[in-house]
């Protein structure tokens, strides 16, 4: 199999295999624990997992109401982590370890695929570039089923890379990737991976003697993983199955949006792997039809097509980042000297400046000085009182010293810019978690809102109606204080009503008396109001 990196015999990255493993572990764990469920998707998906802990593992629910937007593999895993480790960590932190598990699986599979397709150097470069990709930072640190789909897509590319030499093994891995992707993100993920495989059949490398065996193995493995949950749902609740299947069909329609919005999202979320991937394609312009290149090119085009067909959402871009990262791994060590130096200096200056600003903000929150900076933190989070944590400060000092050491001690090599970029992004992320996490959590959690409503409702409020209440809010109220609302016909005779609205919206409702208005600290965009039916 041709090796794209070894054409120029570039050395492996200065950051060795164990160093990369350690860096990836720090990146995955930082921010995964230590905070409440946050608006919006983090709270939603933790709410689904929390509902499964009540005993219904078949039907995903938010605060008791069916939520049939994606298959439940992530939520099963999160609920299991919450059940097993809830004695050691807060339940939401334990459940969010599912993201660490699937994120680690994604990075490991990405590394293995890079090694098979592109050589030993790429096996280290690919996970390094992944943790340095801006668009992966937030999704891989919240409760997010799209991580499962990414791991599945990486596995399907792994299977397709093995396919030519070991058809049975490659087919099984490819089918497993399709099944896992479906269980993470539904038909959207399945379609991208399936079309990628079908298009590769046009290439002679995937039409060998064992291709039929590989396709049979892939079909069996994929069906074994895909069919049980929809079948059981159809058997147990046909009406809910119909709702889920209608939602899946609707997801295949063009949702689109302005191309400009897609391009803007692609430009920042795929940095720095997109420019590196384009450089790789330019370097391989005379070898585009060689198996490794054509595999990644087809996968990239299919994933980008799915992204542009969807609404411009960061999670819709995640599948495309898998082949983009693999392509970038072939070019990170082959940059021209001027480009490599510019990339290196841009990363060092940017991350050093951001690290300094994070330290300044942390000091201002703790000491009140500089006063202007401290005011910028107290204004959006009224009532927040920062408390010094010895462990957090020691951690922040340690990562800052490590970043300085990396800037000073990393030897010159074609890989230095990519390695420093990933270390720099990890550094500012750990600093942000160590010094700012309590402040961020204070403003993004619905804990205080839920407590306000519980105090006003008492212990046995009976039926509570809702109006305009979002999924994240419903999940949070249920998780923190067991407050569940109902809608539609079930809400006709409820004594209480919770309404989500804009701050300037009128407060008077015919037949209702306002008894509580609240919001997250500093939130200027929404208000949650509690009404009691007028006697």
Order of alpha helices (4+ residues) and beta strands (2+ residues): alpha-alpha-beta-beta-alpha-alpha-alpha-alpha-alpha-alpha-alpha-alpha-alpha-alpha-alpha-alpha-alpha-alpha-alpha-alpha-alpha-beta-alpha-beta-beta-beta
